[in-house]
Amino acid sequence: MPSTATGNDAGLADPLLPGGDGTGRAAGASSKDKNKNWVPADEEEVLAAEERGGEDGRPLLYRTFKVRGILLHPYRLINLARLILIIQFFIWRMRHRDSDSMVLWWITVVGDFWFGVSWLLNQASKLNPIRRVPNIALLNEQFDPPAVAGGGGSSQLPCVDVFINTVDPVDEPVLCTMNSVLSILATDYPVGRHATYFSDDGGSLVHYEALLETARFAALWAPFCRKHRVEPRAPESYFAAAAADGPYAGDAPGQFLDDRRHVRREYEEFKERLAALFTIIPQRSEAYERESTKRGGARATYMADGSHWPGTWIEPAENHKKGQHAAIVQVVLKHPGDEPQLGAPASSDSPLDLSAVDVRLPMLVYIAREKRPGYDHQKKAGAMNVQLRVSALLSNAPFIINFDGDHYINNSAAFRAAMCFMLDGRHGEDTAFVQFPQRFDDVDPTDRYCNHNRVFFDATALGLNGLQGPSYVGTGCMFRRAALYSADPPRWQPGDGVSKLPDNPWRQFGNSMPFINSVPLATHQEHRPVAPPPPASLDDKRLAAELADVSTCAYEDGTEWGYGVGWVYNIATEDVVTGFRIHRKGWRSMYCAMEPDAFRGTAPINLTERLYQILRWSGGSLDMFLSRNCPLLAGRRLHPMQRVAYTNMTIYPISAAFIFAYDLLPLMWLSGSEFYIQKPFQTYAAYMFAGIAMMEMSGLVEIRWAGLTLLDWCRNEQFYMIGATGVYPAAVLHSLLRLVGLKGLPFKLTSKPQSASGGEARERFAELYDVQWAPLLVPTVVVTAVNVAAIGAAAGRVAAGGWSFAQLAGAAGGLVFNAWVLLLLYPFVLGIMGRWSKRPYLLFVMLVVALAAIALAHVALLAVLAPGSVPPFRLGRWWSGVGAIISPASWRF
């Protein structure tokens, strides 16, 4: 959705940062600017493939690019120079052990050493960035020749199972979730070659009936998208954009406007039906209840056919509440088969002419796994493992892609783009997953809390792409099913390179023989794309029993699920650990960034919600380092530099202890005498500033080759400091508690912005101005106050003449550090200002007032406690009388 700062949003402009053009990106960062910094790196491979004619292997379905030497060589040289400077700095410090406090001196030495190591780990994985661009046209030529719109029986593209996960229809707005489903049902992939599995971990009837309504609306929406090739294919985002956003790509331009108006009317009615479910279901249940009361029936939640809903009830009851209900597997849309089915011509009942459009819909399945007291249901990871087993019994596609309920397909060619990497003739068979970047709608224009995280997705991920591949980040990722089953990649398998079942498959996969038999079938399909097997009989009672069995709590008891098979359990960052386990087996991964973005979602734009999200990520990362999944303990199949990258991704919260200490060191300016951590201070400050300057130079070159802006870079720096002062210390505490056998800190799930729910209209970005006080905010508030107090105290001593020029010069370095910390914490202070942050100039007014008050108070306090430390004020002849009154010489203790 477009983001322009108008009306109430005008106060979002950030005066401290460049590039505030209302889009979250500075002007000039176009795709042309990004591409000119990259050159082909695979010309020899392409020429060799052309000479062979593609007869001796798979085609080359993507191109590889590297950074131009004019940027890459200086980037590496700056990093090398900084490494030499860091080594020289430590040698100098060890030779000059002189400080006013040796305890603090040792703390800073250890801290500086840790910062040097963590910087080296971070930079080492970005010295060979690689960009890979899929060739979708060549993929279509090889595997999906032209046919009827929507795909037909001639397609040789492999099957894909799509997983969507959600929990609550209120916290995760049901309209947002159904838009995700609609975008998948209408995506540009052969209809008979993908199936969608909707996991409702709350077992809510609202979700099930919303899915039925979505299937009915999709019968109109998907053919409309195929006929006119509209983008994006989530209706909420599509209709929110301008009607003429880009050139028309369909085959019926004369019918487009009328078709669009009709579909939009139908969509508005669809939204009303979804919103009405929250009223209709309780009313229906109450009506059925009155009839059953005479028979002594209990209060229940009723389905449309009058039967009890087996999931959670509106009024919780035994076996029908969150955490306690039966398993549900319902096929909403059956497998459509492989032959196209053309629609009907326009008529009075259906104004759209669909006579040349395939109107089939992909398979759609609703899943609510069993929940029972006494079981650890393992949150999202447990839900996806149930999806993995259920999908194996119904469609058993060799490839899987997973989404959160708030993400939708923004570029309908995304599945095909991922297939370019999976089917490529170079590393295709050894590629376990393809990770897409996370992009978000409804983030404020200046991206105050670094939601887009572009430094990671557009710089770090490209560096990992030059190693063994990017890490898995939880959503928008296509997997090879065999990799999730813990199979070895072909290059590490003996013989023909096809994985085989272990000697004791029950110990690994459970006691379902149909599921065990499906494992090698999926593995064989991935090596040579073939027509999918006929869909399982949905009327088969044995199949229904097997589906229920693999969805029960007890199915995983005594198996490898959650440890060696599927998504990993017992950790907050199950995504990173799952990707690490796959990399540790020797698999590769690929990074795919597209234009337009492949997927888009929603992100928390409230400060407290965002900090809780960071707490969950950082706490889970440190848990990973302290577990058996520690990167240092991985085997020889993990690339050495990939091991370095994973180590950096898991230990970064430890830096918080030293950053927090540095942020509190300005307390020394509040004392009445000189105090230096390191002497001679001037040399120490010179080393520090040189190191910081070289790091920032490296960052500027990095954002150049990554196609980022100064705004992206500044936000990344700012939010790292915000996290390091408040969130990372809590993450360290959480991991230490878990290490000694305690439960650790509870992680709060992130709420989705309610503006995406389609409900009552709210002010845009309203969540940005909500102040939700939590203990997580306190450390950062303390750091802010300390640095403001330090600057105010120094200003008071200067104004009172309490410092000589030499003393002032010596303190200048520390004061610059204080100001730098406050600049980095600027978004945090705006966040706790609430609605006042719409007028950022108020913050500067308050800062000046606070500094003046602290300066006067500090000098007055020193005059009382240490009368000889400062001379009297010299306020001028025009205020000489007042000057005599406030002169410290006239005061008494």
Secondary structure, 3 states (H helix, E strand, C coil): CCCCCCHHHHHHCCCCCCCCCCCCCCCCCCHHHHHCCEEECCHHHHHHHHHHCCCCCCCCCEEEEEECHHHHHHHHHHHHHHHHHHHHHHHHHHHCCCCCCHHHHHHHHHHHHHHHHHHHHHHHCCCCCEEEEECHHHHHHHHCCCCCECCCCCCCCCCEEEEEEECCCCCCCHHHHHHHHHHHHCCCCCHHHEEEEEEECCCCHHHHHHHHHHHHHHHHHHHHHHHHCCCCCCHHHHHHCCCCCCCCCCCCHHHHHHHHHHHHHHHHHHHHHHHHHHHHHHHHHHHHHHHHHCCCCCCCCECCCCCECCCCCCCCECCEECCEECCEEEEEECCCCCCCCECCCCCCCCCCCCCCEECCCCEEEEEECCECCCCCCCHHHHHHHHHHHHHHHHCCCCEEEEEECCCEECCCCHHHHHHHHHCCCCCHHHEEEEECCCCECCCCCCCCCCCCCHHHHHHHHHHHHCCCCCCCCCCCEEEEHHHHCCCCCHHHCCCCCCCCCCCCHHHHHCCCHHHHHHHHHHHHHHHCCCCCCCCCCCCCHHHHHHHHHHCCHHHHCCCCECCCECCCCCCCCHHHHHHHHHHHCCCEEEECCCCCCCEEECCCCCHHHHHHHHHHHHHHHHHHHCCCCCHHHCCCCCCHHHHHHHHHHHHHHHHHHHHHHHHHHHHHHHCCCCCCCCCCHHHHHHHHHHHHHHHHHHHHHHHHHHCCCHHHHHHHHHHHHHHHHHHHHHHHHHHHHHHCCCCCCCCCCCCCCHHHHCCCCCCCCHHHHCCCCCHHHHHHHHHHHHHHHHHHHHHHHHHCCCCCHHHHHHHHHHHHHHHHHHHHCHHHHHHHHHHHHHCCHHHHHHHHHHHHHHHHHHHHHHHHHCHHHCCCCCCCHHHHHHHHHHCHHHCCC
